[in-house]
Amino acid sequence: MKQKIVVITGASSGIGKALALEFASRGSKIVLAARNLEKLKEVEESILALGNEVLAVKTDVSVEEDCKNLITETVNRFGGVDVLINNAGISMRALFTDLDLSVIKNLMDVNFWGTVYCTKFAMPYITKSKGSVVGVISIAGYIGLPARSGYSASKYAIRGFLDTLRVENLKTGVHVLVAAPGFTASNVRNVALTADGSMQGETPRDESKMMSAEECARLIAIAVVKRKRELIMTFMEGKLTVWLKKWFPSLLEKLTYNHMAKEPDSPLK
């Protein structure tokens, strides 16, 4: 990954920040994208301290022009794109029957359309470099998580989009990776949207028992280097879940419901 140009969305915190530092440690040139420019600048300083070239671009991935500008700024600065990691995303926690439809639209705009927009504008450069397109989804992209209807829908959509993109590029040399963390310690649950679109604030889960963002980033970096097509992280919440989905879907749905219902203040009765 030395001297490779790596663009990371949602890079101001959590998995995105960890990915930026991980690829920087491998000698890559880093492009940071997120809405919070102040936090981006903090990550930028950390990467500069490692001696890497870095560019921070304020980006709202739900806005098509912002995504176009992100790639334009990257190409103007570094001359191309080798790896695009679509990591920016938001979550939610509410039953569909209680949900304001604007919440689902918001999730699709950020999670799905953000991935589509950034990938569209980066593809000519990634095709030229025979580089990588990465989508950071979730186990929610393999099974419908109760009280996360919009989140699961957006992650399923990303997986379908990227799986198709991979097939279309079988003869171009472009690598497409779908990376699915299990529950990972980050701020995604703190800023998850509730039924009316307001932020949840407190996480309902014990973050200390989850995979760290740094470990998640390390595994994704290895998968990019090895040009893997799919990466499912963790065993119980990851690989076993996907296996049960294939062979015992009804059992998995019951287990999933019971597991999610144990969360503090769960909307599941």
C-alpha positions in Angstrom: 0.0 0.0 0.0 3.0 2.3 0.0 2.3 5.5 -1.9 -1.2 4.3 -2.8 -3.9 7.0 -2.8 -6.6 6.0 -0.3 -9.9 7.9 0.0 -11.9 7.2 3.2 -15.3 8.6 3.9 -16.6 9.0 7.4 -13.0 9.5 8.4 -13.5 11.8 11.4 -14.1 9.1 14.0 -14.7 5.4 14.7 -13.8 2.9 12.0 -13.1 5.6 9.4 -10.5 7.3 11.6 -8.9 3.9 12.4 -8.8 3.1 8.7 -7.0 6.4 8.0 -4.3 5.6 10.6 -4.0 2.0 9.5 -3.4 2.8 5.9 -1.1 5.7 6.9 1.0 3.2 8.9 1.3 1.2 5.6 2.7 4.2 3.8 -0.4 5.3 1.9 -1.4 8.8 0.9 -4.6 9.5 2.7 -7.7 11.6 1.7 -10.1 12.2 4.6 -13.7 12.9 4.0 -16.5 13.8 6.6 -18.9 16.6 7.4 -17.0 17.7 10.6 -14.0 19.5 9.3 -12.7 20.3 12.8 -12.5 16.6 13.7 -11.0 15.8 10.2 -8.2 18.3 10.9 -7.4 16.5 14.2 -7.1 13.2 12.2 -5.0 15.0 9.6 -2.6 16.2 12.3 -2.2 12.6 13.5 -1.4 11.4 10.0 1.0 14.3 9.3 2.9 13.3 12.5 3.5 9.9 10.9 5.1 11.6 7.9 2.4 10.8 5.4 0.9 13.1 2.7 -2.8 13.8 3.6 -5.7 15.8 2.4 -8.9 16.6 4.4 -12.0 17.5 2.4 -15.3 18.5 4.1 -17.8 16.2 2.5 -21.5 15.3 3.1 -21.8 12.1 1.1 -25.5 12.5 0.8 -24.9 15.5 -1.5 -23.8 14.4 -5.0 -21.8 17.6 -5.7 -19.8 17.1 -2.4 -18.8 13.6 -3.6 -17.8 14.9 -7.0 -15.7 17.6 -5.3 -14.1 15.0 -3.0 -12.7 13.1 -6.0 -11.8 16.2 -7.9 -9.8 17.5 -5.0 -8.1 14.1 -4.6 -7.1 14.0 -8.3 -5.9 17.6 -8.3 -3.7 16.9 -5.3 -2.5 13.4 -5.9 -3.3 12.6 -9.6 -5.6 9.7 -9.1 -7.4 7.2 -6.8 -6.2 3.8 -5.9 -8.5 2.8 -3.1 -12.0 4.2 -2.2 -13.4 3.1 1.1 -17.0 3.9 1.5 -17.3 4.0 5.2 -19.6 6.9 6.0 -22.8 5.8 7.6 -25.6 6.4 10.1 -27.8 4.0 12.0 -31.2 4.1 13.6 -33.2 2.4 16.4 -37.0 2.3 16.3 -39.8 0.0 15.1 -40.9 0.6 11.5 -44.5 1.2 12.7 -43.3 4.1 14.9 -40.8 5.5 12.4 -41.0 8.8 10.5 -40.3 8.0 6.9 -37.7 10.8 6.7 -35.5 8.6 8.9 -35.2 5.9 6.3 -34.7 8.4 3.5 -31.9 10.0 5.5 -30.2 6.6 6.0 -30.5 5.7 2.4 -29.2 9.1 1.3 -26.0 8.8 3.5 -25.4 5.0 3.5 -26.5 3.9 0.0 -26.4 7.0 -2.2 -23.2 8.2 -0.5 -21.6 5.0 -1.6 -23.0 5.2 -5.1 -22.0 8.9 -5.6 -18.4 8.5 -4.4 -17.9 5.3 -6.4 -19.4 6.8 -9.6 -16.9 9.7 -9.6 -13.9 7.6 -8.5 -14.4 4.7 -10.9 -12.6 6.2 -13.9 -9.4 6.6 -11.8 -9.8 3.3 -10.0 -10.3 1.5 -13.3 -7.1 3.2 -14.6 -5.1 2.1 -11.5 -6.8 -1.3 -11.3 -7.5 -0.3 -7.7 -10.1 -1.2 -5.1 -13.7 -0.1 -4.2 -14.6 -1.0 -0.6 -18.0 -0.8 1.1 -18.1 -1.1 4.9 -21.5 -2.5 5.6 -22.6 -4.6 8.6 -24.0 -7.9 9.5 -27.3 -6.0 9.2 -26.6 -6.3 5.4 -27.1 -10.1 5.7 -30.0 -10.3 8.1 -32.8 -7.9 8.9 -32.2 -6.5 12.4 -35.4 -5.6 14.3 -35.7 -1.9 15.1 -33.1 -1.2 12.4 -35.2 -1.5 9.2 -33.7 1.5 7.5 -30.2 0.6 8.5 -30.5 -3.0 7.3 -32.2 -1.9 4.1 -29.3 0.5 3.3 -26.7 -2.1 4.0 -28.4 -4.7 1.9 -28.6 -2.2 -0.9 -24.9 -1.4 -0.7 -24.0 -5.1 -0.8 -26.2 -5.6 -3.9 -24.7 -2.6 -5.6 -21.1 -3.6 -4.9 -21.7 -7.3 -5.7 -23.0 -6.2 -9.1 -20.1 -3.8 -9.6 -17.7 -6.7 -9.0 -19.3 -8.8 -11.7 -19.3 -5.9 -14.2 -15.6 -5.5 -13.6 -14.5 -9.1 -13.8 -12.3 -8.2 -16.8 -11.2 -4.7 -15.9 -8.9 -5.5 -13.0 -10.9 -3.5 -10.5 -11.2 -5.1 -7.0 -14.4 -4.8 -5.1 -14.6 -5.7 -1.4 -17.7 -5.9 0.8 -16.5 -5.7 4.5 -19.0 -6.5 7.2 -18.0 -5.8 10.8 -20.0 -7.3 13.6 -20.8 -4.9 16.5 -17.7 -2.6 16.6 -16.9 0.0 19.3 -17.5 3.4 17.7 -19.9 6.3 18.1 -22.3 5.1 15.5 -24.9 4.0 18.2 -24.6 7.3 20.0 -25.6 9.3 16.9 -28.2 6.7 15.7 -31.5 8.2 14.8 -34.7 7.5 16.8 -38.3 7.3 15.5 -38.6 11.1 15.0 -35.1 11.5 13.6 -33.4 12.8 16.7 -30.1 11.4 17.8 -30.2 8.5 20.4 -27.4 10.0 22.5 -26.6 7.0 24.7 -25.5 3.7 23.3 -27.7 0.7 24.4 -24.8 -1.7 24.2 -21.6 -2.5 26.1 -19.0 -1.0 23.8 -16.1 -2.5 25.8 -17.1 -6.0 24.8 -17.0 -5.2 21.1 -14.3 -5.5 18.4 -12.2 -2.3 18.5 -12.3 0.1 15.5 -8.5 -0.5 15.2 -8.8 -4.2 14.8 -11.6 -3.8 12.3 -9.4 -1.4 10.3 -6.5 -3.8 10.4 -8.6 -6.6 9.0 -10.1 -4.4 6.2 -6.6 -3.3 5.2 -5.4 -6.9 5.0 -8.5 -7.8 2.9 -7.6 -4.9 0.5 -4.0 -6.1 0.1 -5.2 -9.6 -0.5 -8.0 -8.3 -2.8 -10.7 -10.4 -1.1 -14.2 -10.1 -2.4 -15.9 -10.4 1.0 -14.8 -10.0 4.7 -17.1 -11.0 7.5 -15.7 -10.1 10.9 -16.3 -11.8 14.2 -17.5 -15.4 14.7 -20.7 -15.3 16.7 -22.3 -12.1 15.3 -20.6 -12.5 11.9 -19.6 -15.8 10.3 -22.1 -17.9 12.4 -24.9 -15.5 11.7 -24.4 -15.7 7.9 -24.1 -19.5 8.1 -27.4 -19.7 10.0 -29.1 -17.3 7.6 -28.3 -19.8 4.8 -29.3 -23.0 6.5 -31.6 -22.2 9.4 -33.3 -18.8 8.6 -36.3 -19.2 10.9 -34.1 -20.2 13.9 -31.8 -17.2 13.2 -34.8 -14.8 13.1 -35.9 -16.0 16.5 -32.4 -15.8 18.0 -31.9 -12.3 16.5 -35.2 -11.0 17.9 -34.4 -12.4 21.4 -30.9 -10.9 21.3 -32.0 -7.4 20.2 -34.9 -7.4 22.7 -32.4 -7.7 25.6 -31.0 -4.2 24.8 -31.8 -1.6 27.5 -35.0 0.3 26.6 -35.4 -1.9 23.5 -38.5 -1.0 21.4 -39.1 -4.7 21.0 -41.8 -6.0 23.4 
